[in-house]
Amino acid sequence: MAEHIQIGKSGLFVNSIGLGTNAVGGHNLYPNLSEETGKDLIRTALDNGINFLDTAFIYGPGRSEELIGEVIKERGNREEIVIATKGAHKFVNGEVKLDNSPAFLKESVESSLKRLQTDYIDLFYIHFPDESTPKDEAVGALKELKDQGKIKSIGVSNFSIEQLKEANKDGYVDVLQSEYNLFKRDAEKDLLPYTAENNLSFIPYFPLASGLLGGKYTKDMTFDDLRGNDPLFQGQTFIRNLEKVEQIREIAFTKNVELAHLVLAWYLTQDSIDVLIPGAKKPEQVKNNLKTLDVRLTADEIEKISQIFKG
């Protein structure tokens, strides 16, 4: 059983490898998802010592939370599972708008509680910033819910450094979730130093850059999903990116580990990154993600990987 570590100062203790669940009921994100397979992803995670599940209202919308709720209900061990979810999206006349107002966030938490069939959420994030709500007011609303026991810790996601500082004015924020991977390292400029200094946990999303860092792609591949519009996958950039991946493949080879596990293990060596939430579409991928915990990197290897992806 993997040892559990605390997420920042949140009071939540988890396996360092969690599960991102946008492929559990995320019908608006991926075509042709099987809901039964989605539920099996959750069951497999829980059976293999993963106790941290990351979801959001917008996955589905709402469906990912419902499926997670069903699985947790059938197992009856809610207190052993750490659930993170996110809110901020609302539908207005069929259009998606962002709303961080205290009233809407409180309503979002209540709706998520119903879908998850639980009476508390371990970690609730403001999923995206809106343009008008002062961020300390938005977080203040979550602090009230925390005082009521409806949520246990507070997160923000996709916030700029300015928004994060405003959100954390009273020290209530526990977690920042933001895009970060070896190809996209902007967070190292200001977000990661801030989270390290203030004892927040930084949870990176897209840690494998939509699979690019998993080492399974070749230069003649084309993509008709989210990746199709991603600059990392375009033309010469894509080819250069694959060359960098090949350079770290050598390190993975000498250690006899898979490329994805090497990359994920590298993140866990960075300050304030306590936990990762790689996704999965098949139950065997969930189990495979756990092999990350067996990878040991030397200081030289950590530096070498960093250098390959600099600039």
C-alpha positions, 0 to 999 in steps of 0.5 A, spaced: 500 500 500 502 506 497 504 511 503 499 517 503 502 524 503 498 530 505 496 535 499 499 541 501 496 544 508 489 541 506 489 536 512 487 531 506 492 525 505 492 521 499 496 516 494 501 521 490 497 518 484 490 520 483 485 519 478 483 524 473 476 522 471 474 526 465 473 520 461 468 518 466 462 520 463 465 526 460 461 525 454 462 532 452 469 531 451 470 524 448 465 521 443 463 514 444 465 513 452 462 507 455 459 509 462 460 502 465 467 502 463 468 509 466 465 506 473 470 500 472 476 505 472 473 508 478 473 501 481 480 499 479 483 505 482 479 504 489 481 496 488 489 498 487 490 503 493 488 510 489 484 514 494 484 521 490 479 522 485 478 528 481 472 530 477 468 537 475 461 539 474 463 540 466 465 533 465 459 530 462 456 536 464 454 533 471 455 525 469 462 524 471 460 526 478 453 522 478 457 516 476 463 517 481 457 517 486 454 511 484 460 507 485 462 510 492 455 508 494 455 501 492 462 500 496 460 504 502 467 506 504 466 514 503 470 516 508 476 512 505 475 516 499 478 523 497 473 527 492 475 533 488 470 537 484 470 543 481 464 548 479 464 555 475 460 553 469 453 555 468 449 554 462 445 561 460 440 560 454 445 554 452 451 558 452 456 556 457 458 562 462 463 562 468 460 565 474 465 565 481 459 569 485 458 567 492 451 565 491 453 561 484 459 557 488 454 555 494 449 553 489 454 549 485 457 545 491 449 543 493 448 541 486 455 537 486 453 534 493 447 531 490 450 528 484 456 525 488 450 522 493 455 525 499 454 530 504 461 533 504 466 534 498 473 533 500 476 539 495 472 544 492 475 548 486 473 554 483 474 551 476 476 557 472 476 565 474 470 569 471 471 577 470 467 580 475 468 577 482 473 579 487 477 572 488 477 573 495 470 574 496 469 567 491 474 564 496 470 567 502 464 563 500 467 557 500 470 558 507 463 559 509 461 552 506 468 549 509 466 552 516 459 548 515 462 542 513 460 541 506 467 542 503 473 540 507 478 544 503 479 550 498 482 550 491 482 554 485 484 552 478 486 556 472 488 562 476 493 567 474 498 569 479 494 576 481 488 572 481 491 567 486 494 572 490 487 575 491 484 569 492 489 567 498 489 574 501 486 571 507 490 564 507 484 560 505 486 557 499 489 550 499 490 547 492 492 550 485 490 546 479 493 549 473 496 546 466 503 544 467 508 539 463 515 539 461 512 542 454 509 548 458 513 550 464 510 557 465 508 555 472 515 555 474 516 563 473 511 565 478 505 560 480 510 554 483 514 559 487 508 562 490 505 555 492 511 553 495 512 559 499 505 559 501 505 551 503 499 550 497 499 544 493 500 545 486 496 539 482 498 539 474 493 538 469 495 535 462 501 532 465 503 528 459 501 533 454 495 529 452 499 523 451 505 526 447 510 525 453 507 518 453 512 516 448 507 513 443 506 518 438 510 518 431 511 524 426 506 521 421 500 521 426 494 526 425 489 527 431 481 529 430 480 530 438 482 536 443 489 535 440 487 537 433 487 544 435 493 544 440 499 548 438 504 542 441 501 537 435 502 542 429 507 541 424 515 542 425 513 543 433 510 536 433 516 533 430 521 537 435 517 535 441 517 528 439 525 529 438 525 531 445 521 525 447 526 521 444 532 524 448 528 522 455 526 515 452 534 513 453 533 515 460 527 511 461 530 505 457 536 505 462 532 505 468 527 500 465 521 504 466 516 506 461 516 514 459 510 516 462 512 513 469 519 517 468 515 524 466 510 523 472 516 521 477 519 528 475 513 532 477 513 529 484 520 531 485 518 539 484 517 543 490 509 543 492 507 538 487 505 532 492 500 529 487 498 527 480 492 526 477 493 522 470 487 520 466 485 513 463 480 511 458 481 503 460 482 500 467 489 497 465 491 504 464 489 506 471 493 500 474 499 502 470 499 509 472 501 507 479 508 504 477 510 511 477 511 510 484 516 505 483 521 510 479 527 513 483 530 519 480 537 521 481 539 529 482 543 528 475 537 525 472 532 530 474 536 536 472 538 532 465 530 531 464 529 539 465 534 541 461 532 537 455 525 541 455 528 548 457 526 553 452 
